[in-house]
Amino acid sequence: MAEENLNQPRPLGGQVSPSGQAGLTIFQKDLIISAAVGLLCALLILPIAQNFAIKQSWALSLLVVLPILSVLGMWLTYLIATKIKVVYQLAKFVLVGALNTFVDWGILNLLIFLTSIASGYLYMVFKGASFLIATVNSYYWNKFWTFKKLSLEGGASEEKTGKEMLQFFVVSVIGFLLNVGIATLIVNVWGPQWGIGAVRWANVGAFAGTLAGMTWNFLGYKLIVFKS
């Protein structure tokens, strides 16, 4: 089945929509999606800012700042991608990765804020729940935006789609084990260090888990699940 990679840059004036009809170009749609991702990230930062006692005015300013930065970043990588094509897809992956991170951390911090529980068995449950929600979010964004391809001969077969989903969730489960395992090790086994409070240390654990999980997921999605 022939497919066209939608992540390859084209001249600004030469893009058309996948249907071939007049309307927004693929690049214009990517800019709109980038702004939406930035806005979602800003919204998810709000519960994190609450637990870190960050000024509300600063957190609210991100509702404007992050969409603008996301669009500018996508525009710049588009220009760079005329020389290095993979950069454009990498920019999408980074944006989706940032969104997944804030879905994970935002839900975790919301649960901590609502329950005042930042360690122990329930922390592991909270971290697992937040990561699983972020994983579902990750699949749809990576499938239909980051690694999206335009089929020139119809849609993908059910067999191919099923295999792809199975591969995605196997890779994600390994990432899940790395993410939750490392976060739990740092929070529950090592415990707070260097005078850092329990809530902030919980986010240190979340950061370490996210870093390990995202590194594994990038390699797995790129080389196994959505390989060209």
Backbone as CSV, one residue per row, in Angstrom:
resi,resn,N_x,N_y,N_z,CA_x,CA_y,CA_z,C_x,C_y,C_z
1,MET,0.843,-1.201,0.000,0.000,0.000,0.000,0.878,1.251,0.000
2,ALA,0.684,2.123,-0.979,1.479,3.340,-1.053,1.001,4.331,-0.010
3,GLU,1.962,4.993,0.603,1.633,5.971,1.625,2.498,7.200,1.446
4,GLU,1.969,8.338,1.793,2.704,9.596,1.751,2.934,10.066,3.171
5,ASN,4.194,10.349,3.494,4.522,10.817,4.829,4.124,12.280,4.963
6,LEU,3.224,12.570,5.887,2.752,13.946,6.062,3.711,14.791,6.870
7,ASN,4.809,14.195,7.338,5.747,14.935,8.163,6.915,15.499,7.353
8,GLN,6.897,15.308,6.046,7.943,15.869,5.220,7.557,17.280,4.803
9,PRO,8.447,18.257,4.984,8.113,19.646,4.662,7.953,19.870,3.171
10,ARG,7.038,20.758,2.825,6.824,21.167,1.442,6.890,22.695,1.389
11,PRO,7.048,23.288,0.218,7.017,24.751,0.117,5.717,25.298,0.689
12,LEU,5.808,26.441,1.340,4.655,27.005,2.029,3.477,27.226,1.088
13,GLY,3.725,27.601,-0.107,2.632,27.887,-1.024,2.138,26.681,-1.787
14,GLY,2.787,25.509,-1.572,2.458,24.367,-2.395,1.717,23.265,-1.678
15,GLN,1.350,23.452,-0.429,0.684,22.397,0.306,-0.804,22.366,-0.011
16,VAL,-1.356,21.185,0.030,-2.793,21.033,-0.141,-3.296,20.137,0.961
17,SER,-4.583,20.160,1.182,-5.166,19.271,2.176,-5.135,17.855,1.650
18,PRO,-5.190,16.808,2.550,-5.133,15.429,2.097,-6.211,15.091,1.077
19,SER,-7.360,15.739,1.132,-8.446,15.443,0.203,-8.243,16.097,-1.154
20,GLY,-7.257,17.007,-1.257,-7.015,17.705,-2.507,-7.917,18.902,-2.709
21,GLN,-8.802,19.179,-1.757,-9.716,20.295,-1.876,-9.098,21.543,-1.271
22,ALA,-9.630,22.688,-1.659,-9.144,23.947,-1.117,-9.461,24.025,0.366
23,GLY,-8.598,24.666,1.112,-8.795,24.779,2.548,-7.459,24.982,3.226
24,LEU,-7.410,24.693,4.513,-6.173,24.833,5.250,-5.132,23.844,4.742
25,THR,-3.884,24.298,4.617,-2.807,23.398,4.240,-2.427,22.528,5.436
26,ILE,-1.667,21.475,5.187,-1.206,20.594,6.261,-0.385,21.386,7.266
27,PHE,0.481,22.258,6.778,1.320,23.051,7.674,0.486,23.992,8.533
28,GLN,-0.518,24.629,7.945,-1.396,25.508,8.720,-2.139,24.731,9.807
29,LYS,-2.589,23.529,9.459,-3.249,22.689,10.458,-2.285,22.324,11.583
30,ASP,-1.024,22.049,11.217,-0.023,21.722,12.232,0.202,22.890,13.189
31,LEU,0.168,24.119,12.658,0.340,25.290,13.517,-0.831,25.429,14.496
32,ILE,-2.044,25.178,14.009,-3.224,25.251,14.878,-3.152,24.173,15.956
33,ILE,-2.780,22.959,15.544,-2.654,21.860,16.509,-1.571,22.180,17.537
34,SER,-0.462,22.762,17.087,0.618,23.130,18.002,0.138,24.123,19.056
35,ALA,-0.646,25.111,18.626,-1.199,26.084,19.573,-2.117,25.398,20.575
36,ALA,-2.934,24.443,20.097,-3.831,23.710,20.990,-3.048,22.886,22.004
37,VAL,-1.961,22.265,21.553,-1.119,21.485,22.463,-0.521,22.396,23.534
38,GLY,-0.041,23.563,23.121,0.510,24.517,24.088,-0.516,24.949,25.113
39,LEU,-1.755,25.179,24.665,-2.820,25.584,25.585,-3.147,24.462,26.569
40,LEU,-3.231,23.230,26.073,-3.506,22.090,26.951,-2.401,21.917,27.994
41,CYS,-1.158,22.098,27.566,-0.033,22.012,28.513,-0.185,23.066,29.613
42,ALA,-0.538,24.287,29.210,-0.696,25.367,30.189,-1.795,25.045,31.198
43,LEU,-2.903,24.485,30.727,-3.998,24.125,31.629,-3.574,23.041,32.615
44,LEU,-2.792,22.084,32.136,-2.358,20.985,32.988,-1.285,21.403,33.988
45,ILE,-0.619,22.523,33.701,0.393,23.029,34.635,-0.259,23.648,35.877
46,LEU,-1.507,24.067,35.771,-2.169,24.761,36.887,-2.169,23.958,38.188
47,PRO,-2.563,22.658,38.204,-2.502,21.920,39.473,-1.077,21.702,39.964
48,ILE,-0.113,21.623,39.020,1.290,21.498,39.421,1.736,22.777,40.122
49,ALA,1.375,23.921,39.544,1.725,25.209,40.144,1.110,25.358,41.534
50,GLN,-0.084,24.806,41.716,-0.755,24.885,43.011,0.056,24.154,44.083
51,ASN,0.541,22.968,43.766,1.319,22.200,44.739,2.697,22.790,44.988
52,PHE,3.239,23.517,44.013,4.547,24.134,44.178,4.455,25.574,44.681
53,ALA,3.251,26.010,45.007,3.029,27.362,45.527,3.569,28.430,44.577
54,ILE,3.430,28.185,43.276,3.845,29.160,42.270,2.741,30.208,42.119
55,LYS,3.135,31.447,41.910,2.162,32.519,41.797,1.130,32.213,40.710
56,GLN,-0.125,32.397,41.042,-1.203,32.095,40.111,-1.110,32.946,38.854
57,SER,-0.668,34.185,39.001,-0.565,35.074,37.836,0.461,34.542,36.840
58,TRP,1.558,33.971,37.348,2.580,33.400,36.465,2.029,32.176,35.752
59,ALA,1.337,31.316,36.496,0.776,30.109,35.893,-0.258,30.466,34.826
60,LEU,-1.102,31.458,35.105,-2.132,31.853,34.146,-1.534,32.477,32.886
61,SER,-0.381,33.137,33.038,0.254,33.750,31.870,0.676,32.706,30.849
62,LEU,0.885,31.471,31.319,1.277,30.407,30.405,0.161,30.050,29.416
63,LEU,-1.077,30.404,29.752,-2.188,30.148,28.840,-2.024,30.914,27.532
64,VAL,-1.260,31.998,27.585,-0.964,32.775,26.382,0.429,32.438,25.849
65,VAL,1.384,32.317,26.762,2.785,32.141,26.369,3.027,30.797,25.672
66,LEU,2.542,29.702,26.240,2.853,28.382,25.685,2.274,28.154,24.288
67,PRO,1.025,28.567,24.000,0.562,28.416,22.611,1.424,29.182,21.610
68,ILE,1.848,30.398,21.997,2.680,31.200,21.097,4.027,30.526,20.873
69,LEU,4.657,30.048,21.965,5.953,29.375,21.848,5.847,28.090,21.029
70,SER,4.744,27.379,21.193,4.552,26.135,20.434,4.472,26.408,18.939
71,VAL,3.727,27.451,18.571,3.599,27.809,17.155,4.939,28.285,16.593
72,LEU,5.645,29.134,17.344,6.949,29.613,16.883,7.938,28.470,16.728
73,GLY,7.909,27.534,17.688,8.804,26.391,17.607,8.528,25.537,16.384
74,MET,7.247,25.307,16.088,6.890,24.513,14.915,7.280,25.233,13.634
75,TRP,7.106,26.555,13.605,7.482,27.338,12.424,8.987,27.249,12.172
76,LEU,9.776,27.408,13.235,11.233,27.357,13.089,11.701,25.979,12.640
77,THR,11.114,24.928,13.221,11.532,23.587,12.824,11.110,23.279,11.393
78,TYR,10.017,23.888,10.945,9.607,23.735,9.538,10.688,24.286,8.611
79,LEU,11.228,25.447,8.982,12.277,26.049,8.163,13.539,25.194,8.188
80,ILE,13.890,24.682,9.373,15.076,23.831,9.497,14.888,22.534,8.729
81,ALA,13.639,22.035,8.720,13.350,20.747,8.088,13.504,20.777,6.576
82,THR,13.595,21.955,5.983,13.876,22.002,4.545,15.276,21.473,4.255
83,LYS,16.132,21.459,5.279,17.493,20.925,5.162,17.616,19.561,5.840
84,ILE,16.972,19.413,7.004,17.037,18.162,7.775,15.600,17.709,8.023
85,LYS,15.099,16.812,7.191,13.678,16.482,7.164,13.152,15.914,8.482
86,VAL,13.975,15.108,9.164,13.483,14.425,10.366,13.161,15.399,11.489
87,VAL,13.692,16.614,11.417,13.497,17.601,12.484,12.021,17.942,12.657
88,TYR,11.277,17.985,11.571,9.858,18.370,11.662,9.061,17.336,12.444
89,GLN,9.290,16.070,12.163,8.619,15.010,12.906,9.080,14.989,14.356
90,LEU,10.365,15.231,14.571,10.899,15.272,15.932,10.243,16.388,16.746
91,ALA,9.987,17.534,16.090,9.326,18.639,16.774,7.926,18.241,17.228
92,LYS,7.206,17.522,16.371,5.877,17.028,16.753,5.979,16.078,17.950
93,PHE,6.965,15.183,17.890,7.141,14.220,18.984,7.433,14.932,20.292
94,VAL,8.264,15.964,20.241,8.603,16.724,21.455,7.362,17.412,22.015
95,LEU,6.548,18.021,21.133,5.324,18.672,21.591,4.361,17.666,22.226
96,VAL,4.174,16.526,21.561,3.300,15.494,22.109,3.885,14.947,23.409
97,GLY,5.195,14.792,23.445,5.847,14.327,24.668,5.635,15.292,25.820
98,ALA,5.726,16.601,25.519,5.478,17.601,26.552,4.034,17.510,27.056
99,LEU,3.092,17.359,26.110,1.690,17.232,26.505,1.475,15.989,27.358
100,ASN,2.044,14.863,26.949,1.901,13.633,27.727,2.495,13.788,29.121
101,THR,3.634,14.480,29.204,4.271,14.707,30.496,3.351,15.496,31.420
102,PHE,2.744,16.546,30.876,1.882,17.376,31.717,0.532,16.710,31.997
103,VAL,0.083,15.825,31.106,-1.090,15.001,31.430,-0.746,14.122,32.639
104,ASP,0.404,13.479,32.569,0.882,12.615,33.657,1.034,13.408,34.953
105,TRP,1.838,14.461,34.911,2.114,15.241,36.118,0.895,16.015,36.600
106,GLY,0.112,16.548,35.658,-1.061,17.334,36.047,-2.072,16.494,36.807
107,ILE,-2.347,15.281,36.294,-3.292,14.396,36.981,-2.725,13.941,38.316
108,LEU,-1.417,13.615,38.340,-0.772,13.217,39.592,-0.901,14.311,40.646
109,ASN,-0.582,15.549,40.268,-0.644,16.650,41.228,-2.070,16.989,41.624
110,LEU,-3.011,16.789,40.715,-4.411,17.012,41.065,-4.849,16.010,42.136
111,LEU,-4.447,14.753,41.970,-4.790,13.727,42.954,-4.117,13.999,44.301
112,ILE,-2.853,14.450,44.255,-2.151,14.806,45.486,-2.843,15.974,46.174
113,PHE,-3.246,16.975,45.392,-3.910,18.157,45.947,-5.252,17.790,46.581
114,LEU,-5.993,16.898,45.930,-7.322,16.532,46.424,-7.262,15.635,47.658
115,THR,-6.194,14.825,47.777,-6.118,13.850,48.875,-5.078,14.184,49.934
116,SER,-4.154,15.118,49.624,-3.033,15.450,50.510,-2.138,14.236,50.768
117,ILE,-2.132,13.285,49.838,-1.279,12.098,49.938,-0.189,12.203,48.883
118,ALA,1.089,12.182,49.327,2.204,12.368,48.404,3.250,11.263,48.527
119,SER,2.930,10.153,49.184,3.861,9.039,49.312,3.084,7.774,49.670
120,GLY,3.816,6.669,49.761,3.187,5.422,50.161,2.491,4.697,49.014
121,TYR,1.659,3.726,49.363,0.998,2.876,48.377,0.093,3.682,47.448
122,LEU,-0.654,4.633,48.011,-1.564,5.403,47.170,-0.821,6.285,46.170
123,TYR,0.390,6.729,46.529,1.176,7.482,45.556,1.452,6.616,44.332
124,MET,1.806,5.346,44.561,2.064,4.435,43.451,0.809,4.256,42.596
125,VAL,-0.361,4.178,43.244,-1.631,4.061,42.519,-1.884,5.324,41.700
126,PHE,-1.676,6.494,42.331,-1.873,7.768,41.637,-0.958,7.862,40.416
127,LYS,0.323,7.498,40.620,1.301,7.604,39.530,0.953,6.644,38.404
128,GLY,0.505,5.450,38.761,0.101,4.497,37.742,-1.096,4.973,36.943
129,ALA,-2.091,5.527,37.636,-3.291,6.023,36.964,-2.958,7.188,36.033
130,SER,-2.139,8.121,36.510,-1.798,9.284,35.683,-1.006,8.862,34.456
131,PHE,-0.123,7.883,34.630,0.673,7.427,33.489,-0.180,6.679,32.469
132,LEU,-1.113,5.867,32.918,-1.966,5.128,31.993,-2.829,6.072,31.150
133,ILE,-3.354,7.122,31.780,-4.141,8.114,31.042,-3.258,8.821,30.013
134,ALA,-2.024,9.146,30.420,-1.091,9.794,29.503,-0.732,8.870,28.335
135,THR,-0.681,7.557,28.578,-0.351,6.603,27.530,-1.446,6.536,26.467
136,VAL,-2.703,6.514,26.893,-3.814,6.528,25.940,-3.766,7.814,25.116
137,ASN,-3.531,8.933,25.787,-3.387,10.214,25.106,-2.255,10.148,24.079
138,SER,-1.149,9.522,24.479,0.024,9.416,23.613,-0.274,8.642,22.336
139,TYR,-1.009,7.551,22.464,-1.293,6.727,21.283,-2.015,7.541,20.210
140,TYR,-3.056,8.242,20.591,-3.853,8.960,19.593,-3.086,10.126,18.975
141,TRP,-2.324,10.849,19.780,-1.553,11.964,19.233,-0.447,11.470,18.304
142,ASN,0.275,10.412,18.705,1.352,9.896,17.869,0.831,9.197,16.624
143,LYS,-0.263,8.481,16.764,-0.850,7.758,15.633,-1.399,8.717,14.580
144,PHE,-2.129,9.716,15.020,-2.862,10.566,14.075,-2.222,11.929,13.819
145,TRP,-1.078,12.200,14.452,-0.408,13.467,14.164,1.098,13.283,13.968
146,THR,1.810,12.861,15.014,3.267,12.782,14.917,3.731,11.886,13.778
147,PHE,3.208,10.665,13.716,3.661,9.697,12.726,2.607,9.420,11.652
148,LYS,1.703,10.354,11.482,0.602,10.143,10.544,1.110,10.067,9.109
149,LYS,0.517,9.130,8.367,0.814,8.993,6.948,-0.490,9.029,6.175
150,LEU,-0.429,9.578,4.969,-1.604,9.636,4.098,-1.569,8.457,3.148
151,SER,-2.558,7.569,3.288,-2.624,6.413,2.395,-3.106,6.850,1.018
152,LEU,-2.400,6.419,-0.020,-2.776,6.769,-1.385,-3.660,5.698,-2.034
153,GLU,-3.912,4.605,-1.279,-4.713,3.521,-1.820,-5.779,3.067,-0.835
154,GLY,-6.248,3.963,-0.024,-7.265,3.586,0.946,-6.684,3.464,2.333
155,GLY,-7.534,3.103,3.288,-7.110,3.020,4.673,-6.266,1.800,4.943
156,ALA,-5.628,1.802,6.109,-4.801,0.684,6.530,-5.684,-0.530,6.814
157,SER,-5.124,-1.727,6.587,-5.884,-2.942,6.841,-6.094,-3.125,8.335
158,GLU,-7.138,-3.876,8.683,-7.413,-4.148,10.088,-6.267,-4.928,10.717
159,GLU,-5.659,-5.838,9.932,-4.548,-6.632,10.451,-3.366,-5.749,10.814
160,LYS,-3.049,-4.803,9.922,-1.932,-3.899,10.177,-2.216,-3.001,11.365
161,THR,-3.437,-2.473,11.447,-3.812,-1.601,12.556,-3.744,-2.359,13.877
162,GLY,-4.260,-3.598,13.881,-4.230,-4.395,15.106,-2.811,-4.682,15.553
163,LYS,-1.935,-5.023,14.610,-0.532,-5.281,14.938,0.127,-4.038,15.504
164,GLU,-0.163,-2.898,14.884,0.412,-1.629,15.319,-0.022,-1.286,16.744
165,MET,-1.307,-1.474,17.038,-1.819,-1.187,18.374,-1.186,-2.113,19.400
166,LEU,-1.024,-3.397,19.043,-0.399,-4.343,19.965,1.040,-3.938,20.255
167,GLN,1.767,-3.577,19.201,3.149,-3.139,19.384,3.218,-1.885,20.251
168,PHE,2.299,-0.960,19.994,2.289,0.284,20.757,2.109,0.011,22.241
169,PHE,1.136,-0.831,22.571,0.849,-1.069,23.977,1.910,-1.926,24.651
170,VAL,2.592,-2.801,23.907,3.714,-3.550,24.487,4.854,-2.591,24.834
171,VAL,5.182,-1.715,23.874,6.220,-0.711,24.125,5.821,0.178,25.303
172,SER,4.548,0.570,25.335,4.066,1.468,26.382,4.049,0.801,27.754
173,VAL,3.739,-0.490,27.791,3.742,-1.200,29.079,5.152,-1.245,29.656
174,ILE,6.137,-1.495,28.783,7.528,-1.477,29.258,7.885,-0.071,29.751
175,GLY,7.448,0.941,28.990,7.672,2.323,29.431,6.963,2.616,30.734
176,PHE,5.759,2.069,30.879,4.987,2.221,32.119,5.749,1.646,33.308
177,LEU,6.297,0.430,33.140,7.042,-0.211,34.229,8.286,0.601,34.600
178,LEU,8.969,1.121,33.582,10.130,1.972,33.845,9.719,3.249,34.564
179,ASN,8.657,3.887,34.063,8.198,5.161,34.614,7.776,5.019,36.070
180,VAL,6.821,4.120,36.315,6.294,3.956,37.668,7.339,3.349,38.599
181,GLY,8.121,2.389,38.078,9.125,1.734,38.912,10.189,2.697,39.401
182,ILE,10.715,3.515,38.504,11.756,4.461,38.892,11.190,5.537,39.802
183,ALA,9.984,6.034,39.497,9.363,7.041,40.363,9.127,6.484,41.760
184,THR,8.633,5.246,41.846,8.355,4.624,43.142,9.652,4.367,43.910
185,LEU,10.697,3.948,43.208,11.997,3.727,43.851,12.505,5.010,44.504
186,ILE,12.436,6.105,43.765,12.951,7.375,44.274,12.101,7.894,45.435
187,VAL,10.773,7.768,45.327,9.882,8.329,46.345,9.772,7.431,47.575
188,ASN,9.541,6.140,47.356,9.244,5.251,48.485,10.461,4.531,49.056
189,VAL,11.496,4.297,48.243,12.680,3.587,48.726,13.751,4.576,49.193
190,TRP,14.110,5.500,48.327,15.102,6.484,48.722,14.529,7.523,49.680
191,GLY,13.326,7.995,49.392,12.699,9.016,50.218,13.281,10.395,49.956
192,PRO,12.641,11.441,50.477,13.110,12.815,50.257,14.569,13.010,50.666
193,GLN,15.316,13.718,49.840,16.729,13.996,50.077,16.981,15.498,50.048
194,TRP,18.090,15.884,50.653,18.592,17.268,50.584,17.576,18.296,51.080
195,GLY,16.750,17.903,52.036,15.798,18.835,52.625,14.601,19.160,51.757
196,ILE,14.401,18.423,50.680,13.258,18.659,49.793,12.005,18.064,50.425
197,GLY,10.888,18.816,50.424,9.640,18.365,51.009,9.033,17.193,50.246
198,ALA,8.076,16.521,50.887,7.494,15.304,50.319,6.798,15.551,48.985
199,VAL,6.036,16.651,48.883,5.309,16.924,47.647,6.273,17.207,46.495
200,ARG,7.290,18.013,46.760,8.252,18.306,45.699,9.078,17.075,45.355
201,TRP,9.403,16.269,46.353,10.153,15.046,46.085,9.316,14.077,45.239
202,ALA,8.002,14.084,45.463,7.122,13.255,44.638,7.247,13.652,43.174
203,ASN,7.436,14.942,42.898,7.606,15.405,41.528,9.007,15.135,40.993
204,VAL,9.996,15.065,41.879,11.331,14.627,41.462,11.249,13.187,40.951
205,GLY,10.537,12.348,41.718,10.333,10.977,41.289,9.582,10.909,39.975
206,ALA,8.562,11.755,39.821,7.789,11.788,38.583,8.670,12.191,37.399
207,PHE,9.549,13.156,37.604,10.447,13.616,36.537,11.386,12.505,36.094
208,ALA,11.995,11.819,37.058,12.916,10.740,36.729,12.199,9.609,35.996
209,GLY,11.000,9.269,36.467,10.225,8.223,35.807,9.836,8.619,34.402
210,THR,9.430,9.864,34.237,9.042,10.363,32.918,10.215,10.347,31.953
211,LEU,11.379,10.758,32.409,12.569,10.792,31.555,12.918,9.396,31.050
212,ALA,12.900,8.419,31.943,13.210,7.044,31.551,12.150,6.498,30.592
213,GLY,10.881,6.739,30.925,9.797,6.232,30.094,9.760,6.860,28.715
214,MET,9.985,8.180,28.629,9.937,8.873,27.343,11.084,8.446,26.433
215,THR,12.268,8.224,27.021,13.404,7.783,26.215,13.113,6.425,25.582
216,TRP,12.615,5.501,26.391,12.258,4.186,25.871,11.143,4.285,24.829
217,ASN,10.111,5.069,25.115,8.973,5.171,24.202,9.371,5.765,22.853
218,PHE,10.230,6.787,22.863,10.665,7.383,21.603,11.334,6.343,20.719
219,LEU,12.258,5.576,21.309,12.967,4.560,20.536,12.006,3.467,20.058
220,GLY,11.092,3.072,20.937,10.145,2.022,20.572,9.168,2.446,19.502
221,TYR,8.582,3.653,19.642,7.611,4.135,18.652,8.284,4.375,17.299
222,LYS,9.462,4.970,17.324,10.147,5.335,16.082,10.666,4.117,15.341
223,LEU,11.262,3.172,16.065,11.939,2.055,15.432,11.081,0.796,15.279
224,ILE,9.996,0.712,16.060,9.187,-0.509,16.021,7.762,-0.225,15.568
225,VAL,7.038,0.643,16.289,5.594,0.789,16.080,5.268,1.544,14.800
226,PHE,5.812,2.750,14.652,5.445,3.610,13.523,6.566,3.736,12.501
227,LYS,7.402,2.715,12.409,8.520,2.783,11.464,7.997,2.885,10.041
228,SER,8.743,3.577,9.190,8.325,3.794,7.804,8.522,2.517,6.988
